[in-house]
Amino acid sequence: MALEWNLNGRLRLAITCFALGYLVWAAPWREFNESKAVGAYTCSAALITLALIPKHTRTWIAICASLTVPVLTDIVIDVLHLSK
């Protein structure tokens, strides 16, 4: 039997608060090193993705979705930088 991604509202809120707290702590908008700023934003986006995944989704799909977000974000940022 496959494990399901079943988070209650409190856990979803806790994950979201942690992601936002990490953003405030890392302060990527003040960072001069662009790669560190992008890393902070993509890490927070991955955590928020985990909080937004609906119940009864298989766990491996939830993890793959949350890992796909930073990769796609990096690809989009690279494409946007190449177009300048």
C-alpha angles and dihedrals in degrees: 000000000000120000116246129220101242113165121167122222094265093055091047090051091047092052091048092048091049091051092049091044090052090052091051092047095046093043095199091180088069095045118113092195105079095201092058091050093049090048092054093049094046093047091052091046090053091052093048089049089057090052092050098049109111125244121269093034113135112259096235090054091050092051093046091050092051091049092047093058096066092043093051091044091054091049092051092048091049091050091049091051092049092053092059 
